[in-house]
Amino acid sequence: MQQKAILAITKRFLSIWKENPLFNCILVGVQEELIGSTTEGSTHIAAESVEPSMRGFFLYTWLESFTANAQNIFRNIKSSYYQKNLHQLLNHLSSLLQQLNHSIPTQAEKTKSLQTLRSVIDTVEAVLLSSKQGNKDITFNWKDVSETFHSFLLNVSKIDPKSAMKELVSTANIIFCTLHTSGISLLKYSRKIDDLVIDEAAAATEVDCCIPFFLQPRRLSIECDHQSVSFHHQKGRCCNFR
């Protein structure tokens, strides 16, 4: 049930987070319990019940989701879907570039994924600029764009999933996870934690609440009902939190 709770909290936050696309947010947990298959009567969340957008925030499926989105754009390029709307193509390409730049810039640079994607974007921008200036002599070469974007997909396929996950953790501004999951080795790659927020803290043991302390957060916020406030306040005081 903890896995379902953290997924619900993440969904609520993301409904607001979408207003700030430069803010990196990832969801860390037990893959099978968060988005894996399930049997009847299980408390696990089935993959088909999780909207595709959530897979783009889950640590273990981020790269898979990104690749699937890029492949969908590639199919639309080949089918001439964007021919009458280059602005839409530019928006979609810019979104991919933004994701790479803010989530896994090192891995994207290492595999030349950024370079090839920028090449496609430059081509689209040049045609749009010429069109705006009234220059009708420049034509859009869809074959070249398709080939360059295919090269981009090949470069993305070279990104090492484990290295990508480490970098996703290191670039994340917000990490959603359960108390138990906060102790996994991958989280040691996270940036300095400013604020640790423990929701429904009254349902956790003192030992559980101490697990994320190895991340050395600067501030601690414990969310629980008023009857448990004094009990958990002692937890914070003993760890020199205010």
C-alpha positions in Angstrom: 0.0 0.0 0.0 2.9 2.4 0.6 3.9 2.1 -3.1 0.3 3.0 -4.1 0.3 6.0 -1.7 3.6 7.4 -3.0 2.3 7.0 -6.6 -0.8 8.9 -5.7 1.2 11.7 -4.0 3.4 12.0 -7.1 0.4 12.2 -9.4 -1.0 15.1 -7.4 2.2 17.0 -7.3 2.8 16.5 -11.1 -0.5 18.1 -11.9 1.0 21.3 -10.5 4.6 20.6 -11.6 3.7 20.7 -15.3 3.6 24.4 -15.0 7.4 24.4 -14.4 9.0 22.1 -17.0 12.6 23.0 -15.9 12.0 21.3 -12.6 13.3 17.7 -12.5 11.2 15.2 -10.6 11.6 11.4 -10.4 9.7 8.6 -8.8 11.8 5.8 -7.1 10.3 2.6 -5.9 9.8 -1.1 -6.4 9.2 -1.4 -10.1 6.9 -4.4 -10.0 4.8 -2.9 -7.3 4.5 0.6 -8.9 3.9 -0.2 -12.5 4.4 -4.0 -12.9 2.0 -6.7 -13.7 -0.5 -7.9 -11.0 -2.8 -10.7 -10.1 -6.4 -10.5 -9.0 -6.6 -9.2 -5.4 -3.1 -7.8 -5.4 -2.4 -4.3 -4.1 0.2 -3.8 -6.9 -0.6 -1.3 -9.6 -0.8 -2.8 -13.0 1.2 -1.1 -15.8 -2.0 -0.6 -17.9 -3.5 1.4 -15.0 -0.7 3.9 -15.0 -0.9 6.6 -17.6 2.1 6.8 -20.0 3.1 10.2 -18.7 3.9 8.7 -15.3 6.4 6.3 -16.8 8.4 9.3 -17.9 9.0 10.2 -14.3 9.7 6.7 -12.9 13.4 6.1 -12.5 13.5 2.6 -14.1 11.4 3.5 -17.1 12.4 7.1 -17.8 14.8 6.1 -20.7 12.3 3.6 -22.1 9.6 6.3 -22.1 11.8 8.9 -23.6 12.8 6.5 -26.4 9.2 5.6 -27.1 8.3 9.3 -27.4 11.2 9.9 -29.8 10.2 6.9 -31.9 6.7 8.2 -32.2 8.0 11.5 -33.5 10.1 9.6 -36.0 7.1 7.7 -37.2 5.2 11.0 -37.7 8.2 12.5 -39.6 8.2 9.5 -42.0 4.5 9.6 -42.5 4.6 13.3 -43.4 2.4 14.2 -40.3 4.4 17.3 -39.7 4.5 18.6 -43.2 1.8 21.2 -42.7 2.9 22.1 -39.1 6.6 22.6 -38.7 6.0 24.6 -35.6 4.5 21.5 -33.9 7.5 19.4 -35.0 9.9 22.1 -33.5 8.0 22.1 -30.2 8.2 18.3 -30.0 11.9 18.3 -30.8 12.6 21.1 -28.4 10.8 19.2 -25.6 13.1 16.2 -26.3 16.2 18.5 -26.1 15.0 20.0 -22.9 14.6 16.6 -21.3 18.1 15.5 -22.3 19.6 18.8 -21.2 18.0 18.8 -17.8 17.9 15.1 -16.9 20.8 13.2 -18.5 23.1 15.8 -20.1 26.3 13.9 -19.6 25.0 10.7 -21.1 23.4 12.6 -24.0 26.6 14.4 -24.8 28.7 11.2 -24.5 26.6 9.4 -27.1 26.3 12.5 -29.3 22.5 12.4 -28.9 22.4 16.1 -28.1 24.5 17.0 -31.2 22.3 15.0 -33.7 19.1 16.3 -32.1 20.3 19.9 -32.3 21.1 19.3 -36.0 17.5 18.4 -36.7 16.3 21.4 -34.7 18.6 23.8 -36.5 17.3 22.6 -39.9 13.7 23.1 -38.9 14.4 26.5 -37.4 16.2 27.6 -40.5 13.2 26.7 -42.7 10.8 28.5 -40.4 12.9 31.6 -40.3 13.2 31.7 -44.1 9.5 31.2 -44.4 8.9 34.1 -42.0 11.2 36.3 -44.0 9.3 35.5 -47.2 12.1 33.4 -48.8 10.4 30.7 -50.8 13.6 29.4 -52.4 14.6 27.1 -49.4 12.8 23.8 -49.4 12.5 21.3 -46.6 14.4 18.1 -47.2 12.3 15.6 -45.2 14.6 12.7 -46.2 17.6 14.4 -44.7 15.7 15.2 -41.5 14.4 11.6 -41.3 17.9 10.2 -41.7 19.4 12.6 -39.1 16.6 11.9 -36.6 17.2 8.2 -37.2 20.9 8.7 -36.3 19.6 10.5 -33.1 17.6 7.4 -32.2 20.6 5.2 -32.7 22.7 7.4 -30.4 20.0 7.3 -27.8 20.0 3.5 -27.9 23.7 3.7 -26.9 22.9 5.3 -23.6 23.7 3.0 -20.7 20.5 2.5 -18.6 22.4 2.2 -15.3 24.4 5.3 -16.0 21.3 7.2 -17.0 19.5 6.2 -13.8 22.5 7.5 -11.7 22.4 10.8 -13.6 18.7 11.1 -13.3 19.1 10.9 -9.5 21.9 13.4 -9.5 19.9 16.0 -11.5 16.6 15.5 -9.7 15.2 18.5 -7.8 12.5 16.3 -6.2 12.6 12.6 -5.4 9.4 10.7 -4.5 9.9 7.4 -2.7 8.9 5.4 0.4 11.1 5.5 3.5 12.4 2.0 2.8 13.2 2.9 -0.8 15.1 6.0 0.3 17.9 3.7 1.5 18.7 2.2 -1.9 22.3 2.6 -3.1 21.2 4.6 -6.2 20.1 7.5 -4.1 23.7 8.2 -2.9 24.1 9.9 -6.3 21.5 12.5 -5.4 22.5 16.1 -5.0 22.5 17.7 -1.6 19.1 17.3 0.0 17.7 20.5 1.3 14.3 19.3 2.6 13.1 15.9 3.7 9.3 15.6 3.9 7.8 12.5 5.5 4.1 12.2 4.9 1.9 10.1 7.2 4.8 9.9 9.6 2.5 8.6 12.4 2.2 5.3 10.5 6.0 4.8 10.4 8.4 3.6 13.1 11.3 5.6 14.4 13.7 3.3 12.6 11.9 3.8 9.3 12.0 7.6 9.7 15.8 7.4 10.2 16.5 5.6 6.9 16.6 8.7 4.7 18.9 10.5 7.2 21.9 9.0 5.5 21.2 11.5 2.7 22.0 14.3 5.2 19.0 16.6 4.6 19.3 20.2 5.9 15.7 20.4 7.0 13.1 17.9 8.1 9.3 18.3 7.8 7.1 15.6 9.4 3.5 15.5 8.3 1.1 13.7 10.7 -2.0 14.2 12.7 -2.0 16.5 15.7 -2.0 13.7 18.3 1.4 12.5 17.0 3.1 15.8 16.7 4.8 15.8 20.1 6.0 12.2 19.6 7.6 12.9 16.2 8.9 16.3 17.4 11.2 14.4 19.7 12.5 12.4 16.6 13.5 15.7 15.0 15.1 17.1 18.1 17.2 14.0 18.7 18.6 14.4 15.2 19.3 18.1 15.5 16.6 19.1 13.1 14.5 22.2 13.5 
